């Protein structure tokens, strides 16, 4: 029997992202702009297949070729004739939908591999009976042979993404280890080069190690570009810089484009594209490609605008000294958007970008809350609510959505948007008074800082993403206690108390659920946010005084269970004090580039073992036993019809998700698939 964490269940939730009303309200020019940026995002998003695993591109092409010839409904009869039971065919559809939704065969949230939940010989029989195979038997046989073994393989190293013997990655060649990554980072820093859009390949040359840094670029000469549907000069300049970045592999050009993007305040159609988030690089400094297009949700955006206006009053409430905060708060755009397109390995509920520290510190950033994602993600069925007391479940269902909205707003705006980095630039100039600023943890003058081209990601590397998510989550917990914040979101009196209670309860429950994303064999975490939430659970358990209770129980089914409780009367006292102290430490270590101190603190709370008051390794088994699979999202397509743009929507099912992808590249699917196979084939020798 295969462990259930390595396949997607047949009853997995699949939800369509509703953006029909938002799209309908756009002007014809805005619809055109949204359409063409969406096309760019979808094309670029194919790069994620090559960033995920050696076999992802080939699996994707296999599925595309099958489903472009026969829809899921048409293929069902073929499956029956080939000897598949109904549940086996459904398992194949769910697997295919999973590959599309995650842009590869590893979960975007957790980085665990998933395999088809049907016997390999049954899937092979279906592939060979398909129309695509009948029409091109030689090519399809070769394609099946190239990916069927890795598709099903669950060797220890292939169970999760990671570097060296800890897992699979295509950001580094198979012979690279952590020392190689560190060496390459030092080299890139010395040359003032960013790793964001690179991959690292190590080769032997005459007994010496040679490193090849591959840059994502597509130099094409003699092309003219028109940005006819851009609504203003900032958008035109932004797109021109993005074009330059993707053509030449220039991160500096992408930074310049991001500067124009920040200046483009409050557009009706919002977008961002490039190599953005570094969660899946095992070293933490290379970005995965993503692109999104979304439309402003005006009602929710008004609430976020009020939060932005209150930021300068709220920032001093945070637990670190004034000197550890940015010199001036650069008021960002903060809008709620309904996603039209999100191309990449997964869809977040909120985003704070750009990720370039130098721009964020001195020029600003934008916050985005994805309203139609929030609405779907926070919807919960009572019977599927695990690890809570019965008396907490109704309140949890009622207030999970509203509390999540508050948490996302605070997390993105005042979490990621707060805190200063102390820097000594290449000219020897400090951005703080090193003769006066006191470290509140040591009581002595600040004695460490970032130098020259060092960044948060390059300095804190493997823990940077999760540590920063933890800091932002703590800011959300801390500031949601503020009545002014709750009032901005429309919550007063008892309702406000309920929102606070459910926000904190959601966090400690998420900390327990986070154990699913820990791998005991390698003692490593596979998901930055869930590691962060586990750390917070540990901090709040350590606070004691009955604030948080966690006990192992036996469920009604006779199997192991667990129960987590939160004493709402102690949140404002015991809870607030615990987060205050921990959050201050996180910020001080971050500001002062104290990697040693920060790593010691974070690694300590991230430890999962079977000793102490709580047996977290045993609790992990309980979490795995009772886990619910993460929902998959179906996204619409847009197409030009004469002078207008039409939105094409799909049903909320695995089949609907598959149809959305087979419709996505109507003009050049075969060429794209050939290109993917060619690039995948060129890299194949590097993974051994």
C-alpha positions as CSV (number, residue, x, y, z in Angstrom):
1,X,0.0,0.0,0.0
2,X,1.2,3.5,-0.9
3,X,1.1,6.1,1.9
4,X,-1.9,8.3,1.2
5,X,0.2,11.4,1.3
6,X,1.7,10.5,-2.0
7,X,-1.5,10.5,-4.1
8,X,-4.5,12.9,-4.5
9,X,-7.8,11.4,-3.3
10,X,-10.7,11.0,-5.7
11,X,-12.9,13.3,-3.7
12,X,-10.4,16.2,-3.6
13,X,-12.0,19.6,-3.6
14,X,-12.0,21.4,-7.0
15,X,-13.3,24.9,-7.1
16,X,-13.7,27.4,-10.0
17,X,-12.3,30.9,-9.4
18,X,-15.2,33.1,-10.1
19,X,-14.2,36.3,-11.9
20,X,-17.1,36.6,-14.4
21,X,-18.7,39.7,-12.9
22,X,-15.4,41.5,-12.4
23,X,-14.4,40.8,-16.0
24,X,-17.7,41.9,-17.4
25,X,-17.3,45.3,-15.8
26,X,-14.0,46.0,-17.7
27,X,-13.8,48.4,-20.6
28,X,-13.0,46.8,-24.0
29,X,-9.4,48.2,-23.8
30,X,-9.0,46.7,-20.3
31,X,-10.3,43.4,-21.4
32,X,-7.7,43.4,-24.2
33,X,-4.9,44.3,-21.8
34,X,-6.0,41.6,-19.4
35,X,-6.2,39.0,-22.2
36,X,-2.7,39.6,-23.6
37,X,-1.0,39.8,-20.2
38,X,-2.8,36.6,-19.3
39,X,-1.4,35.0,-22.5
40,X,2.1,36.1,-21.5
41,X,1.6,34.6,-18.0
42,X,0.4,31.3,-19.3
43,X,3.2,30.9,-21.7
44,X,5.8,31.9,-19.1
45,X,4.2,29.6,-16.6
46,X,5.3,26.6,-18.6
47,X,8.8,27.3,-17.4
48,X,7.7,26.0,-14.0
49,X,7.5,22.5,-15.4
50,X,11.3,22.7,-16.0
51,X,11.8,24.2,-12.5
52,X,10.0,21.4,-10.7
53,X,11.2,17.9,-11.5
54,X,13.1,16.1,-14.4
55,X,9.9,14.3,-15.5
56,X,7.3,17.1,-15.1
57,X,7.5,18.5,-18.6
58,X,7.2,15.0,-20.2
59,X,4.2,14.1,-18.0
60,X,2.6,17.4,-19.0
61,X,3.1,16.8,-22.7
62,X,1.8,13.2,-22.4
63,X,-1.4,14.5,-20.8
64,X,-1.8,17.3,-23.2
65,X,-1.5,15.0,-26.2
66,X,-4.1,12.6,-24.8
67,X,-6.6,15.2,-23.8
68,X,-6.2,17.4,-26.9
69,X,-7.5,14.4,-28.9
70,X,-10.2,13.3,-26.5
71,X,-12.0,15.1,-23.8
72,X,-12.3,13.5,-20.4
73,X,-15.9,12.5,-21.2
74,X,-14.8,10.9,-24.5
75,X,-11.9,9.1,-23.0
76,X,-14.1,7.5,-20.3
77,X,-15.5,4.9,-22.7
78,X,-12.0,4.1,-23.8
79,X,-11.0,3.6,-20.2
80,X,-13.9,1.2,-19.5
81,X,-13.0,-0.8,-22.6
82,X,-9.3,-0.9,-21.5
83,X,-10.4,-2.5,-18.2
84,X,-10.3,0.5,-15.8
85,X,-12.9,0.6,-13.1
86,X,-14.8,3.9,-12.6
87,X,-12.8,4.9,-9.6
88,X,-9.5,4.1,-11.4
89,X,-10.5,6.4,-14.3
90,X,-11.4,9.1,-11.8
91,X,-8.0,8.7,-10.1
92,X,-6.4,9.3,-13.5
93,X,-8.4,12.5,-14.0
94,X,-7.5,13.7,-10.5
95,X,-3.8,13.0,-11.1
96,X,-3.9,14.8,-14.5
97,X,-5.7,17.8,-12.8
98,X,-3.1,17.7,-10.1
99,X,-0.2,17.9,-12.6
100,X,-1.9,20.9,-14.3
101,X,-2.8,22.7,-11.0
102,X,0.7,22.3,-9.5
103,X,2.6,22.6,-12.9
104,X,4.4,19.4,-12.2
105,X,4.1,16.2,-10.2
106,X,5.1,17.7,-6.8
107,X,2.6,19.5,-4.6
108,X,3.2,23.3,-4.8
109,X,2.1,23.5,-1.1
110,X,4.4,21.0,0.7
111,X,6.7,19.9,-2.1
112,X,5.7,16.3,-1.8
113,X,5.5,14.0,-4.8
114,X,2.1,12.7,-5.9
115,X,1.7,9.6,-8.1
116,X,-1.4,8.2,-9.9
117,X,-3.7,6.3,-7.6
118,X,-4.2,3.4,-10.0
119,X,-1.9,0.5,-11.0
120,X,0.7,1.4,-13.6
121,X,-0.4,-1.4,-16.0
122,X,-4.0,0.1,-16.0
123,X,-2.7,3.5,-16.8
124,X,-0.4,2.1,-19.5
125,X,-3.4,0.3,-21.0
126,X,-5.4,3.5,-21.1
127,X,-2.5,5.5,-22.7
128,X,-2.1,2.8,-25.4
129,X,-5.9,2.7,-26.1
130,X,-6.1,6.5,-26.5
131,X,-6.6,8.1,-29.8
132,X,-3.4,10.1,-29.4
133,X,-1.5,6.8,-29.1
134,X,-3.3,5.2,-32.0
135,X,-2.4,8.1,-34.3
136,X,1.2,8.4,-33.2
137,X,2.3,5.1,-31.6
138,X,6.0,5.6,-31.9
139,X,6.1,9.1,-30.4
140,X,3.6,8.2,-27.7
141,X,5.4,5.0,-26.8
142,X,8.7,7.0,-26.4
143,X,6.9,9.6,-24.3
144,X,5.4,7.0,-22.0
145,X,8.7,5.3,-21.6
146,X,10.5,8.5,-20.8
147,X,8.2,9.4,-17.9
148,X,6.3,6.4,-16.6
149,X,9.0,5.1,-14.3
150,X,9.7,8.4,-12.5
151,X,6.0,9.1,-12.6
152,X,5.4,6.2,-10.2
153,X,8.8,6.1,-8.4
154,X,8.7,6.7,-4.6
155,X,12.4,6.1,-3.8
156,X,13.3,8.0,-0.7
157,X,15.0,10.9,-2.5
158,X,12.2,11.3,-4.9
159,X,9.4,11.6,-2.3
160,X,10.0,15.4,-1.9
161,X,11.9,18.4,-3.4
162,X,15.2,19.1,-1.8
163,X,19.0,19.5,-2.4
164,X,21.5,16.6,-2.5
165,X,20.3,13.5,-0.7
166,X,17.4,15.4,0.8
167,X,15.3,15.4,-2.4
168,X,14.8,16.3,-6.0
169,X,15.4,19.7,-7.5
170,X,16.0,21.1,-11.0
171,X,17.4,24.4,-9.7
172,X,20.7,22.4,-9.3
173,X,22.2,19.6,-11.2
174,X,22.0,16.2,-9.5
175,X,25.6,16.3,-8.3
176,X,25.3,19.6,-6.4
177,X,25.1,19.8,-2.6
178,X,24.6,22.6,-0.1
179,X,28.3,23.6,-0.2
180,X,28.1,24.1,-4.0
181,X,25.1,26.3,-3.5
182,X,26.9,28.4,-0.9
183,X,30.0,28.7,-3.1
184,X,27.9,29.8,-6.1
185,X,26.0,32.4,-3.9
186,X,29.3,33.9,-2.7
187,X,30.5,34.2,-6.3
188,X,27.2,35.8,-7.5
189,X,27.3,38.2,-4.6
190,X,30.8,39.2,-5.4
191,X,29.8,40.0,-9.0
192,X,26.6,41.8,-7.8
193,X,24.5,39.2,-9.7
194,X,21.1,38.0,-8.6
195,X,20.3,34.3,-8.4
196,X,16.6,34.9,-8.9
197,X,16.4,33.8,-12.6
198,X,19.3,31.2,-12.6
199,X,19.9,27.5,-12.2
200,X,23.3,26.0,-11.2
201,X,24.9,23.1,-13.0
202,X,28.2,21.4,-11.9
203,X,30.5,19.6,-14.3
204,X,33.8,17.9,-13.9
205,X,36.6,19.3,-16.2
206,X,40.0,17.6,-15.9
207,X,39.3,16.6,-12.3
208,X,38.2,20.1,-11.4
209,X,34.7,21.2,-10.6
210,X,33.3,23.7,-13.1
211,X,30.1,25.6,-12.4
212,X,27.7,26.7,-15.0
213,X,25.2,29.4,-14.0
214,X,22.3,29.3,-16.4
215,X,20.3,32.4,-16.9
216,X,16.6,32.5,-18.0
217,X,16.8,34.6,-21.2
218,X,15.5,34.4,-24.8
219,X,17.6,36.8,-26.9
220,X,15.8,37.5,-30.1
221,X,16.9,40.3,-32.4
222,X,14.9,42.4,-34.8
223,X,11.5,42.2,-33.1
224,X,9.2,45.2,-32.7
225,X,6.9,45.3,-29.7
226,X,3.7,47.4,-29.3
227,X,2.0,47.9,-26.0
228,X,-1.2,49.2,-27.5
229,X,-3.6,48.2,-24.7
230,X,-1.6,49.6,-21.8
231,X,-3.6,52.3,-20.1
232,X,-0.8,54.7,-19.1
233,X,2.9,55.5,-19.5
234,X,3.9,53.5,-16.4
235,X,2.4,50.4,-17.8
236,X,4.1,50.8,-21.1
237,X,7.5,51.4,-19.5
238,X,6.9,48.5,-17.1
239,X,6.2,46.1,-20.0
240,X,9.2,47.3,-22.0
241,X,11.5,46.6,-19.0
242,X,9.9,43.1,-18.6
243,X,10.5,42.4,-22.3
244,X,14.1,43.5,-21.8
245,X,14.5,41.3,-18.7
246,X,13.1,38.2,-20.4
247,X,15.0,38.7,-23.6
248,X,18.4,39.3,-21.9
249,X,18.0,37.6,-18.6
250,X,18.4,40.9,-16.8
251,X,17.2,41.1,-13.2
252,X,18.2,44.8,-13.2
253,X,15.7,45.3,-16.1
254,X,13.0,43.4,-14.1
255,X,13.8,45.6,-11.1
256,X,13.3,48.7,-13.3
257,X,10.0,47.3,-14.5
258,X,9.0,46.7,-10.9
259,X,9.7,50.3,-10.1
260,X,7.3,51.4,-12.8
261,X,4.8,48.8,-11.5
262,X,4.9,50.3,-8.1
263,X,4.2,53.8,-9.6
264,X,1.2,52.4,-11.4
265,X,-1.2,53.2,-8.5
266,X,-4.6,51.6,-8.3
267,X,-5.0,50.2,-11.8
268,X,-8.3,48.5,-12.6
269,X,-6.4,45.5,-14.1
270,X,-3.4,44.5,-12.0
271,X,-0.6,42.2,-13.0
272,X,2.9,41.0,-12.2
273,X,5.2,38.6,-13.9
274,X,8.6,37.1,-13.6
275,X,10.8,34.9,-11.4
276,X,9.2,35.9,-8.1
277,X,9.0,33.5,-5.1
278,X,12.0,31.5,-3.8
279,X,10.1,29.0,-1.6
280,X,10.9,26.0,-3.8
281,X,14.7,26.6,-4.3
282,X,16.2,24.4,-1.6
283,X,18.8,27.1,-1.0
284,X,16.2,29.9,-1.0
285,X,17.5,32.4,-3.5
286,X,16.2,31.4,-6.9
287,X,12.7,32.5,-8.0
288,X,10.0,30.3,-9.5
289,X,8.2,31.8,-12.5
290,X,4.7,33.2,-12.0
291,X,2.4,35.6,-13.7
292,X,-1.0,36.9,-12.6
293,X,-3.7,39.1,-14.0
294,X,-6.5,40.2,-11.7
295,X,-9.3,42.8,-11.5
296,X,-10.0,45.1,-8.6
297,X,-12.7,44.3,-6.1
298,X,-13.7,47.8,-5.1
299,X,-15.7,47.0,-1.9
300,X,-13.0,45.0,-0.2
301,X,-10.3,47.4,-1.5
302,X,-11.8,50.3,0.4
303,X,-11.2,48.4,3.7
304,X,-7.6,47.8,2.8
305,X,-7.2,51.4,1.8
306,X,-8.3,52.4,5.4
307,X,-5.7,49.9,6.8
308,X,-3.0,51.6,4.7
309,X,-4.1,55.0,6.0
310,X,-3.8,53.7,9.5
311,X,-0.4,52.1,9.0
312,X,1.6,55.0,10.4
313,X,-0.4,54.8,13.6
314,X,-0.2,51.0,13.8
315,X,3.5,50.5,13.1
316,X,4.7,52.1,16.4
317,X,2.5,49.4,18.1
318,X,4.9,46.7,17.0
319,X,7.3,45.4,19.7
320,X,10.7,46.6,18.3
321,X,12.4,50.0,18.9
322,X,11.7,52.9,16.5
323,X,15.2,52.6,15.1
324,X,14.4,49.1,13.8
325,X,11.6,50.4,11.7
326,X,12.0,52.0,8.2
327,X,12.8,55.7,8.3
328,X,9.6,56.5,6.4
329,X,6.6,54.2,5.7
330,X,6.2,54.1,2.0
331,X,2.4,53.8,1.6
332,X,1.8,51.0,-0.8
333,X,-1.1,50.2,-3.0
334,X,-3.3,47.7,-1.2
335,X,-6.1,46.3,-3.2
336,X,-8.4,43.3,-3.2
337,X,-8.4,41.6,-6.5
338,X,-10.4,38.8,-8.2
339,X,-7.9,36.5,-10.0
340,X,-8.5,36.1,-13.8
341,X,-5.2,34.3,-14.4
342,X,-2.6,33.0,-12.0
343,X,0.1,31.0,-13.9
344,X,2.6,29.1,-11.8
345,X,2.7,26.2,-9.4
346,X,0.0,27.4,-7.0
347,X,-2.2,30.4,-6.1
348,X,-1.7,32.3,-2.8
349,X,-4.4,34.2,-0.9
350,X,-2.2,37.4,-0.6
351,X,1.0,38.8,-2.1
352,X,3.5,41.5,-1.0
353,X,5.8,42.3,-3.9
354,X,8.3,43.1,-5.3
355,X,10.7,40.8,-3.3
356,X,13.7,43.0,-4.0
357,X,14.9,44.2,-0.6
358,X,16.6,47.4,-1.9
359,X,13.3,48.5,-3.7
360,X,11.1,47.5,-0.7
361,X,13.2,49.4,1.8
362,X,13.5,52.7,0.0
363,X,11.0,52.9,-2.9
364,X,8.0,50.8,-1.8
365,X,5.9,47.8,-2.7
366,X,2.3,46.7,-3.4
367,X,0.0,44.5,-1.4
368,X,-2.5,42.3,-3.1
369,X,-5.3,40.3,-1.5
370,X,-6.9,37.8,-3.8
371,X,-10.6,38.0,-2.9
372,X,-12.0,35.1,-5.0
373,X,-9.2,32.8,-3.7
374,X,-9.9,33.8,-0.1
375,X,-13.6,33.1,-0.6
376,X,-13.0,29.6,-1.8
377,X,-10.0,28.7,0.4
378,X,-11.8,29.7,3.7
379,X,-14.9,27.7,2.9
380,X,-15.0,24.7,5.3
381,X,-17.4,21.8,6.0
382,X,-18.1,21.0,9.6
383,X,-17.7,17.3,9.2
384,X,-14.2,17.9,7.8
385,X,-13.0,20.1,10.6
386,X,-10.3,18.2,12.5
387,X,-8.7,18.6,15.9
388,X,-11.2,21.2,17.3
389,X,-13.7,21.0,20.2
390,X,-17.3,20.6,19.1
391,X,-18.2,23.8,20.8
392,X,-15.6,25.8,18.7
393,X,-16.7,24.4,15.3
394,X,-19.7,26.6,14.5
395,X,-17.8,29.8,15.4
396,X,-14.9,28.5,13.3
397,X,-17.0,28.1,10.2
398,X,-18.8,31.4,10.7
399,X,-15.6,33.5,11.4
400,X,-12.9,31.7,9.4
401,X,-13.4,33.8,6.3
402,X,-13.6,37.2,8.0
403,X,-10.7,36.5,10.3
404,X,-8.6,35.2,7.4
405,X,-9.3,38.5,5.6
406,X,-8.0,40.4,8.6
407,X,-4.9,38.2,9.0
408,X,-4.0,38.4,5.3
409,X,-4.3,42.2,5.3
410,X,-2.1,42.6,8.4
411,X,0.4,39.9,7.3
412,X,1.0,41.4,3.9
413,X,0.9,45.1,4.7
414,X,2.3,45.5,8.2
415,X,4.1,42.1,8.3
416,X,6.1,41.9,5.1
417,X,5.9,45.7,4.8
418,X,7.5,46.5,8.2
419,X,11.0,46.4,9.6
420,X,14.3,47.9,8.6
421,X,17.5,46.2,7.4
422,X,20.7,47.7,8.7
423,X,23.1,48.1,5.7
424,X,26.7,49.3,5.2
425,X,26.9,50.0,1.4
426,X,29.9,49.6,-0.8
427,X,31.0,53.2,-0.1
428,X,31.2,52.5,3.6
429,X,28.0,54.5,4.4
430,X,25.6,53.2,7.0
431,X,21.8,53.6,6.9
432,X,21.6,53.9,10.7
433,X,23.7,55.4,13.4
434,X,26.1,52.6,14.5
435,X,27.3,54.7,17.4
436,X,23.8,55.0,19.0
437,X,21.4,52.2,18.0
438,X,21.1,49.6,20.8
439,X,20.2,46.0,20.2
440,X,17.3,45.5,22.6
441,X,18.1,41.8,23.1
442,X,21.7,42.3,24.2
443,X,21.5,45.8,25.5
444,X,24.6,46.7,23.5
445,X,25.3,48.6,20.3
446,X,24.3,46.9,17.1
447,X,27.4,45.1,15.9
448,X,26.3,43.3,12.7
449,X,24.7,44.4,9.4
450,X,24.3,43.6,5.7
451,X,27.2,44.5,3.5
452,X,27.1,45.8,-0.1
453,X,25.1,43.4,-2.2
454,X,24.1,41.0,0.5
455,X,20.3,40.6,0.7
456,X,17.9,39.0,3.2
457,X,17.5,35.9,1.0
458,X,21.2,35.5,0.2
459,X,22.2,35.9,3.9
460,X,19.6,33.8,5.6
461,X,19.3,31.4,2.6
462,X,17.6,28.1,3.7
463,X,15.5,29.6,6.5
464,X,14.8,33.0,4.9
465,X,11.4,32.3,3.4
466,X,9.9,30.5,6.4
467,X,11.4,32.9,9.0
468,X,9.9,35.9,7.1
469,X,6.5,34.2,6.8
470,X,6.6,33.6,10.6
471,X,7.4,37.2,11.3
472,X,4.5,38.4,9.1
473,X,2.1,35.9,10.7
474,X,3.2,37.1,14.2
475,X,2.5,40.7,13.1
476,X,-1.0,39.6,12.0
477,X,-1.7,37.9,15.4
478,X,-0.3,40.8,17.3
479,X,-2.1,43.7,15.5
480,X,-5.4,41.9,15.1
481,X,-5.8,42.5,18.9
482,X,-6.1,46.2,18.0
483,X,-9.7,47.5,18.1
484,X,-9.0,50.1,15.4
485,X,-7.9,47.3,13.0
486,X,-11.0,45.2,13.7
487,X,-13.2,48.3,13.2
488,X,-11.6,49.0,9.8
489,X,-12.8,45.5,8.7
490,X,-16.3,46.2,10.1
491,X,-16.0,44.1,13.3
492,X,-17.2,45.6,16.6
493,X,-17.9,44.4,20.2
494,X,-18.6,40.6,20.4
495,X,-18.1,40.1,16.7
496,X,-14.6,41.6,17.1
497,X,-13.8,39.3,20.0
498,X,-14.9,36.3,17.9
499,X,-12.7,37.3,15.0
500,X,-9.7,37.5,17.3
501,X,-10.5,34.2,18.9
502,X,-10.9,32.4,15.5
503,X,-7.8,34.0,14.0
504,X,-5.7,32.8,16.9
505,X,-7.4,29.4,17.0
506,X,-6.9,29.0,13.2
507,X,-3.2,29.7,13.7
508,X,-2.6,27.1,16.4
509,X,-4.7,24.6,14.5
510,X,-2.6,25.3,11.4
511,X,0.5,24.8,13.4
512,X,-0.6,21.3,14.2
513,X,-1.7,20.6,10.6
514,X,1.7,21.9,9.6
515,X,3.3,18.6,10.8
516,X,2.1,17.0,7.5
517,X,4.8,19.1,5.8
518,X,7.7,17.8,7.9
519,X,9.9,14.9,6.7
520,X,11.4,13.0,9.7
521,X,14.0,11.1,7.6
522,X,15.8,14.3,6.5
523,X,14.5,16.4,9.5
524,X,13.4,19.0,7.0
525,X,10.4,21.1,6.4
526,X,8.8,21.2,2.9
527,X,6.6,24.3,3.2
528,X,7.6,27.7,4.5
529,X,4.2,28.9,5.8
530,X,3.4,25.7,7.6
531,X,6.8,25.5,9.3
532,X,6.1,29.1,10.4
533,X,2.7,28.2,11.9
534,X,4.2,25.2,13.7
535,X,6.9,27.5,15.2
536,X,4.1,29.9,16.4
537,X,2.2,26.9,18.0
538,X,5.4,26.0,19.8
539,X,5.8,29.6,21.1
540,X,2.2,29.7,22.3
541,X,2.5,26.3,24.0
542,X,5.7,27.4,25.7
543,X,3.8,30.5,27.1
544,X,1.9,28.1,29.4
545,X,-0.7,29.3,31.9
546,X,-3.4,27.2,30.0
547,X,-3.4,29.5,26.9
548,X,-3.1,26.6,24.4
549,X,-4.0,23.0,25.1
550,X,-2.9,20.1,22.9
551,X,-3.8,16.5,23.8
552,X,-3.8,13.2,22.1
553,X,-7.2,11.4,22.1
554,X,-9.0,8.5,20.5
555,X,-11.6,9.3,17.8
556,X,-15.1,7.9,17.5
557,X,-13.6,5.6,14.8
558,X,-11.2,4.1,17.4
559,X,-8.2,5.6,15.7
560,X,-5.7,8.2,17.1
561,X,-7.0,11.7,17.2
562,X,-5.9,15.0,18.8
563,X,-7.7,18.0,20.3
564,X,-6.4,21.6,20.4
565,X,-7.9,24.3,22.6
566,X,-7.4,28.0,23.1
567,X,-8.4,29.9,26.2
568,X,-9.9,33.1,24.7
569,X,-9.7,35.0,28.0
570,X,-5.8,34.8,27.9
571,X,-5.2,35.9,24.4
572,X,-4.8,39.6,25.3
573,X,-2.5,38.8,28.2
574,X,-0.5,35.6,28.0
575,X,-0.8,35.3,24.2
576,X,0.1,38.9,23.4
577,X,3.1,38.8,25.8
578,X,4.4,35.6,24.1
579,X,4.1,37.0,20.6
580,X,5.6,40.4,21.7
581,X,8.8,38.8,22.9
582,X,9.2,36.4,20.1
583,X,8.4,38.9,17.4
584,X,11.0,41.4,18.7
585,X,13.7,38.7,18.6
586,X,12.7,37.8,15.0
587,X,13.0,41.4,13.9
588,X,16.3,42.2,15.7
589,X,18.0,39.2,14.2
590,X,16.7,40.1,10.7
591,X,17.6,43.8,11.0
592,X,21.1,43.1,12.2
593,X,21.9,40.3,9.7
594,X,22.5,38.0,12.7
595,X,22.2,34.7,10.8
596,X,23.7,32.6,13.7
597,X,21.3,34.0,16.3
598,X,18.3,33.9,14.0
599,X,19.0,30.3,12.8
600,X,19.5,29.1,16.4
601,X,16.2,30.6,17.5
602,X,14.2,29.4,14.5
603,X,15.7,25.9,14.3
604,X,15.0,25.4,18.0
605,X,11.2,26.1,17.6
606,X,11.1,24.2,14.3
607,X,12.4,21.0,15.9
608,X,10.0,18.0,15.7
609,X,10.7,15.2,18.1
610,X,9.2,12.6,20.4
611,X,10.5,14.0,23.7
612,X,9.2,16.7,25.9
613,X,5.6,17.4,26.9
614,X,4.2,16.7,23.4
615,X,5.2,13.8,21.1
616,X,5.2,15.7,17.9
617,X,6.4,12.8,15.8
618,X,3.4,10.7,17.0
619,X,1.1,13.7,16.5
620,X,2.4,13.9,12.9
621,X,1.2,10.4,12.2
622,X,-2.3,11.4,13.5
623,X,-2.3,14.5,11.3
624,X,-1.4,12.4,8.3
625,X,-4.2,9.9,9.2
626,X,-6.8,12.7,9.3
627,X,-5.5,15.2,6.7
628,X,-7.7,16.7,4.0
629,X,-6.2,17.3,0.6
630,X,-5.7,20.9,-0.5
631,X,-8.2,22.3,-3.0
632,X,-7.4,22.7,-6.7
633,X,-8.5,25.8,-8.6
634,X,-10.1,25.9,-12.1
635,X,-9.3,29.1,-14.0
636,X,-11.0,30.6,-16.9
637,X,-9.5,31.3,-20.3
638,X,-10.0,34.4,-22.5
639,X,-10.2,34.5,-26.2
640,X,-10.5,37.2,-28.9
641,X,-13.7,37.2,-30.9
642,X,-13.6,39.9,-33.5
643,X,-13.2,43.2,-31.6
644,X,-14.2,41.8,-28.3
645,X,-12.7,39.5,-25.6
646,X,-14.8,36.6,-24.3
647,X,-14.3,34.8,-21.0
648,X,-14.5,31.0,-21.2
649,X,-15.4,29.4,-17.9
650,X,-15.3,25.7,-16.8
651,X,-17.0,23.5,-14.3
652,X,-15.6,22.8,-10.8
653,X,-14.2,19.3,-11.4
654,X,-11.1,17.5,-12.3
655,X,-12.5,17.2,-15.9
656,X,-13.1,21.0,-16.0
657,X,-9.6,21.7,-14.9
658,X,-8.2,19.5,-17.6
659,X,-10.4,21.1,-20.3
660,X,-9.2,24.6,-19.2
661,X,-5.6,23.5,-19.9
662,X,-6.2,21.8,-23.2
663,X,-8.0,24.9,-24.4
664,X,-5.2,27.2,-23.1
665,X,-2.9,27.1,-26.1
666,X,-5.2,26.7,-29.2
667,X,-2.8,28.0,-31.8
668,X,0.6,26.5,-31.1
669,X,0.2,23.6,-28.6
670,X,2.2,21.2,-30.7
671,X,5.2,23.6,-31.0
672,X,5.1,24.4,-27.3
673,X,5.1,20.7,-26.4
674,X,8.0,20.0,-28.8
675,X,10.0,22.9,-27.2
676,X,9.3,21.5,-23.7
677,X,10.5,18.0,-24.7
678,X,13.6,19.4,-26.4
679,X,14.6,21.5,-23.3
680,X,13.7,18.6,-20.9
681,X,15.8,16.2,-23.1
682,X,18.9,18.6,-23.1
683,X,18.8,18.7,-19.3
684,X,18.2,15.0,-18.8
685,X,21.9,13.9,-18.3
686,X,22.3,16.5,-15.6
687,X,20.0,14.8,-13.0
688,X,21.9,11.5,-12.7
